[in-house]
Amino acid sequence: MDHRHKRDVYTSHTERSSSTHIRQVQNVAFADATAKANVRPWTKAMFKLYLCLFIATLNSCINGYDGSLMGAINSYPQYRGYFGFDPHEGTPSTGIVYAIYTIGNLVGSFVAGPATDFKGRKWGMCIGTSIIIVGACIQATCVNLGGFMGGRFVLGFGVAITSTAGPAYVSEMAHPSYRGVCTGIFNTFWYVGGIPGSFVPYGTSNIPGTSSWRIPIWLQLIFSGIVLVCSPFLPETPRWLIANDRHEEALDTMARFHGEGNRDSPIVKLEYKEMVEDISVTGSDKRWWDYRELFNSREARYRTGLVFCMAFFGQWSGNGPVSYYYPTMLQGAGITNNHTRLLYNGMQNVVSFAGAIFGAIYTDSWGRRPQLLVSTALLVGVFAIVCALVATNLKTGPDGKPIYIGDNGTPEIKRPGQARAVIAFVFICGFIYSTGYTPLQQLYPVECLRYESRAKGMAFYNFWVNIANFYNTFVTGIAFSGAGWKYYFLFIFWDIFEFIVIYFFFVETRRRTLEEISEIFNAKQPVKHSLNKTRIIVHGNGRGVTEMLDKEEMVMERDFGVDTDLVRGRNGERRMRDSAGSEGRLVSQESVRESLRDRVMDGGWGG
């Protein structure tokens, strides 16, 4: 019997928007709720949500502005002369200014978790920005080095709290369908602060006296001031509300921002059910001193181990050390004016920001693992090229050591053209690193942590980030002074090590709610479980999804000529077509089920 022509089994060309199609998904329940709710990114409710997330994301700008600002004003003769620093950059006297900020951040990490858990994520942001404003004011008004360093310590302390509360708020408040993009963008806003942090000093560098560096410091109040003023008016995250037994408020918040005002929205129902099942009202987040949740089980240790790895991988992948010979190559290429160098530093931030936005937008399409693996592999290649270019371009004496220009000068080079190639690869490295790592530096740790340990886990993460940065600040320069360009080999091998660890141990977290990620860590083989996908049939017009059966595949292949291998390709998002070509009609779900029933009744494939 020819079932192909038994019924009108096709939908018309004009009905494609409501037709059935196939996808591969990590979680069927989430895909079903999303399909039924007809989730769209550009509704009025979503714009309100994006505004809330934008305020929280400005916490990342604070850190970016300060990081670029200090790198810029450290080269100012006005700044160095006022505090009596040695004219040569990179001396121990300037290093202590960087160190005191890191120490403040380390100390603040122990307070950040409890501050974020105690009164909620939004009040954690308020506490952190209040401390940052005090630190910035101390710096801008100081009359001696002691006062300036005191301000640096206070500012670092406050940043530790905002770096914990900010990403926790964004990840918990974001719509689960767009959590990857929204939380990935959080860390890309480092450059939204970093770019003005580079260009403001570029504009003020010619101002005589201390105003040249005090004005940029005063401007640090802008981002922190906006967060401080706006945070009290933000909604608290549903997860914090449920953890504190405020269920009605949590439901109202989810309905308003995730369900288009509808408490009965399938996505709201799913989220609420999972949160109630997963979040404890007596968890360790209620005890400021209790960090056991990070280590008290195999699952917890696995989660914490990934957070620990991400802290070091994000800082030691080579994005900083690749620039070590950057000043030397600028000079070799004829770029010696300090004003022009500041401009180049600003352009680096612009290129890196473009890469970070690119990575954040596509993180849910690529997946966290491929994003990290590909970028790490590319960084190995860039390091090898930079290592070769630098090694063959430095002039050396009879003893094989580089020849320096003047006392405490920079190494002399052979070919200006090769120097320009190194400059180009520094920019390329920044783009690759920012595409792969910048969006995931806050997103991946947040996703790996359970609610009860999320704030303390992020504080733990920031603690180790600062340890890694401390190494970068004080050890890298000494190592390059001793080993020269050969020190690049360490980072080549380190990135290879990172690739291996990511491949064998890092789980995939995309397109799941935060609570559904627990299934991965509870599995016997977390990585394998995280990569499992289920083929589903997505129905049009908000009718949800159905898990796809093997027999339904056979129907589509034999009765309708659908290539299901093609369907499964490219994330399984191609529509089911018959063999009529690119304008072929779309197979309807009802026709597949109808043909399957007929096959079973006829005894063709058995029950």
ZANUBA-852990 format. One record per residue (C-alpha): x, y, z. Coordinates in pm, whole numbers, plus 50000, padded with zeros to 5 digits. Layout:
ZANUBA-852990
XYZ
...
//
This chain:
ZANUBA-852990
500005000050000
501405034049901
501035055450212
502875084150046
499755093949855
497075081250095
496385115750240
497255152150189
500385149550399
501975183150329
501475218050450
501505245950195
504445269050132
502615297550305
502145277150624
505845272650696
505875295450999
503465272251185
504805239151051
506565211151231
510325209351240
513025189151413
515605200751667
518165184951895
517955196752255
519655190552587
516415191352787
512975182052650
510935198052932
512615231652884
512205229952505
508515221052548
507865250152787
509705274252558
507735262952253
504385265052432
505165299552575
506225311852230
509215329752384
510375360252188
513355382752267
511925416952172
508695420852368
507865449352608
508425426952910
511805415852776
512935451652722
512115459053087
514125428553187
517075439452970
517065473353143
517345456453484
520165434353358
521915464453204
522095481753544
523655450653698
526045446953404
527485481553472
529295465153765
531645450453508
532305485253363
533625496553703
536335470053696
537185476353330
537475513853373
539825510453669
541985484253498
542545505253186
542815537653382
545665526353605
547575512053310
547285545653135
548035570453416
550985549353530
552835562953226
552025599353308
555065620153408
552675641653618
551485611153816
554915595453858
556505628553952
553845637154213
554335604654403
558095603454346
558115571854137
561165562253934
560835575553576
561215540253437
557945521053414
557525487753587
559615496153894
558705480454232
557415513954359
554605513754102
554025476454140
552925480954501
550075503454383
548755474754172
549355449854453
547375469054715
544295468554490
544655430854451
545065426754828
541875446754884
540095424254635
541385392954807
540205404955149
536875415955003
536305381154859
535685367655211
532915393455264
531435392554913
529545359554947
527735367555275
527045403455158
525355390054844
523365363255029
522285383555333
519905409755190
519815398654828
521755403254507
520645439154445
521655450654794
524995433154748
525525455754446
524575486154656
527045476954930
529855471154681
529355503254484
529115523854806
532555511154906
533915517554555
532735553754565
534495558954899
537695544054756
537575565554442
537045597254649
540025588754870
542205583754560
541085615454385
541655637654690
544825621854830
547885643154902
550435615154943
551155579654834
549745564655155
546365580455090
546355568954729
547185533254829
544485533955097
541965543754830
543205515554607
542665490254887
539125502554960
538245502754590
539535467254543
537505456054846
534305470254693
534975455554349
535175420754506
531555424654622
530195438554293
532055411254100
530135385654306
526695401854325
526575414453964
526935381553773
524795363254030
521985388453970
522225386853590
522315348853568
519445343953814
517275371753672
517825365353300
515195346653098
516425310453076
516195311152696
518705339752680
520775334352995
523885325552797
523865357452593
522835380352881
525355366753132
528035364352864
527555401252789
528115409053159
531855403853136
532125419652790
531095452152957
534585452353108
535485468652778
532595493352798
534465506053102
537915498052966
537545518052644
536775551452816
539355541253077
541895541952793
540675572252598
539895595752890
543555595153001
544495599752635
542485631952641
543735644452979
547395634752941
548405669652823
546735687653115
549465701753341
549615692353708
547705666353905
544415672953727
545685651053441
545225619853658
542705632053918
540005639553658
539955603653520
539725590553877
536765613353956
535015600153644
535185565753802
532155576354006
529865575753700
529385538153661
529355530654034
526995559954097
524465547353840
524465512553995
524145526254350
521205548954263
519315523754047
519895490654229
517345496354510
514615499254246
515495466354074
513415435054136
515115408854351
515935376054178
513235348954202
515755323854332
516755345854626
513075352154702
512245314854700
515295307154914
513935332255166
510405317655152
508845346354956
507145325354690
504405349454587
506925376954514
509025352254317
506035341754107
505065377854045
508615385953930
508805355953697
505375362953553
506235399453492
509635394253329
509555358453194
505875351553131
504575383452969
502515389953283
501015354853288
501545333653601
500275303353409
502905306753137
504535272553077
508015287253123
507025303153457
505485270653579
508585250753483
510975275553644
508955277653965
508655239753995
512385234653945
513355262554185
511095249554463
512505214354418
516135225354399
516495254754640
516575249355015
515155275455254
517655263555516
520705261455288
524235272755367
523525306455205
521775315355535
524985309255731
527655335055640
530465313755777
529485280855608
531485272555294
531045234755324
528545234055038
531465239754801
533215207354905
530825184155093
530025159654810
531445145654487
529035167654291
530065198754488
533775191754445
533335186854070
531505220054043
534085238154256
536915222254059
535575236653734
535175270853896
538775268754022
540055259053675
538125287053508
539675312353748
543195303353634
542425295253271
540805329153226
543905347253353
546745324653236
545725317352877
548315342752766
546285373552685
548525394352913
552015379652853
551575380652473
551835418652507
555105418152703
557245428652404
554485451352274
556235483852386
559465471352228
557745464351897
555965498051904
559315515251941
560825493351670
557985502651437
558705539451498
555815545351743
557615563252025
555245591452120
553495584352454
550285600652327
550225577052027
550915546852248
547885555652459
545845556452138
547075521552043
546135508552389
542645522552342
542355505952000
543315472652156
540335475452388
538015483252096
539165452151904
538865430352215
535395444152286
534275434451935
535525399051996
533815397152335
530435407952195
530825382951909
531505354852157
528625364552387
526075365752105
526995331251973
527785312952299
524425294952299
524835285051934
528385272151971
528185257752322
530555265152610
532955236352542
533545243152169
533945280252243
536705273352497
538365245352301
538605263851969
539805296452123
542435278352334
543725259552030
543945292151832
545815308852120
548435281152104
548975289351737
549165326951799
551685322052080
553875300351858
553855327151585
554565355851825
557345335551988
558985329551649
558615365951537
560085379851859
562905354351878
564105361851525
563755399751555
565685408151873
569295419251827
571635399452048
575225403452157
578045377752153
576625362852473
573275356752305
571455382052525
569345410452381
571015443952318
569255472052505
568865508252398
570285529352683
570125521853054
566925503553151
565845507152789
563975483752559
565565456052351
566795466352006
565165449751705
566345440951353
563335445951124
560545471951172
558235452250941
558465421851166
557735444151465
554525455451299
553585418751248
553935412851624
551705443151691
549085428451456
549195394651631
548785411351970
545515425651837
544535391651692
545305374652022
543095399852203
540215392751965
540535354751998
540855355552376
537915379352410
535735358252182
536445325952368
537095335152729
535685369552811
531975360152788
532515327852983
534645341353267
531525350253467
528935329253282
530515294853319
531335296453694
527835309753772
526265281153575
528405255053748
527345265554099
524165256154285
522015284154423
523025278254788
526715281254706
526525305654413
527465337754596
530205321554804
531355301754502
531715333554296
533625349554584
535865318454586
536285322754209
537225359654243
539745350954515
541635327654283
541315351753990
543205376954202
545835351354297
546365344753926
546505382253857
549015386954137
551275362153958
550785380153628
551645413753783
554775404153974
556175371553836
555695375053460
557945405653429
560715389153633
560405356953431
560645375553099
563695394553229
565425361553299
564175338653023
563305364152755
561145352552466
561655316152573
559115322752850
556445321252578
557005283552564
555525280352913
552265295452793
552205274052479
552425242652694
550015257052951
547375263352683
547815227752558
547245216052917
544115237952935
542805222452614
543185187252758
541465196153087
538585213752910
538075184552671
537965157552939
536385175453236
534395206453135
530665199853099
528295216152849
525735238953019
523965256952736
520185257052686
519255244353030
517815262653328
520235267353619
518385240253813
518495215253524
522285217353523
522205197353849
521295166553641
524695169053474
526755169653793
524675141953952
525385118953658
528045091853673
529835106853372
529035144253380
530755153453052
529095125552855
525705133253010
526035170252928
526625162152561
523595139352526
520935153652298
517365143452233
515685147451895
512325164351929
509525173851695
508545210151751
504915217651670
503855251551545
501395275851702
502555270852061
501655233752074
504895223452243
507255195352146
507275157552131
510285135252181
511095119251849
510825081451826
513005059451609
509925046951424
508955082451338
512375086751179
511725056050968
508375070250856
509955102950752
512725085250561
510625058450388
507255075250344
508245111450291
511825109850167
513165131250452
516905128050513
516935126950895
520725126950901
520525160550727
517905171150979
520205162051266
523055182151116
523875217951209
522285215551555
519245197451414
517405229051320
516645222050952
513015217750864
511625184550744
511345185850365
510315161150104
512545155449801
511025183349592
514045206149628
514635239249803
511005249649743
509735215849859
506725213850085
507035207950459
505975175150618
503305179250887
503545161451221
500025147451186
500905130550859
503945113751016
501875100451306
499085089651068
501515070150852
503095054551160
499685042551284
498915027850941
502255009650936
501574994651279
498024984251182
499274968150861
501954949551059
504664965550848
507094972851133
505394956851427
503924973451735
//
